[in-house]
Amino acid sequence: MTRRRGPPGRETAAAESNERRSWYGYGHLTRTEKDGYGLFLHDATRIFTEVTVFSLPVLLFVMDYPASGWFDAKATGLLAWAVAIIVGTLIRGGWVRPRGSETLGWVSLSPSLLALRVPYFNAVLALAIFGGLQVGTLLTTVGASSTVMVAGGLSVAAVTPLIGFLVFPRFAEECVARLR
């Protein structure tokens, strides 16, 4: 995988190639050609780590949030977290084009963009998790059935990170452009 120059702040090479770096132990790195399944797994582990580490504040808060039944912050949080990882993986692998950008690929790991991830990821996940809970509560107060309440809450918990992570690469491009 050669280093391709894309817009500042974007990793376009991973979206345009089937090669990924692999580690064989003892500090030996190499590049290997992967099939679609291998690419998805490789990119999913990268995005899983990224989303989880930078979202730890909200994820830890959700773990301590009091449960009020089986539909609580943990249920909406698990769905929002999983959707964020899947969307990020699909963008990084080049299977999905981020909204508002013509460039394929995920956001690079530059220091300023690492710092941007913490507030952005936490805000998107908090909005998804607690927005889903609020929609569920609202539907309960207007007399909706428990099935409608759960479906409404989980819909908000899924759609919010879907939109938030589809827009994140464009948001990062704008932030890099303003810093230059």
Secondary structure, DSSP 8 states (H G I E B T S, - for coil): ------STTEE-HHHH-SEEEEE-STT-EEEEE--HHHHHHHHHHHHHHHHHHHTHHHHHHHHHS---SSSSHHHHHHHHHHHHHHHHHHHHTTSS--TT-S--SEE---HHHHHHHHHHHHHHHHHHHHHHHHHHHHHHHTT--HHHHHHHHHHHHHHHHHHHHHHHHHHHHHHHHHH-
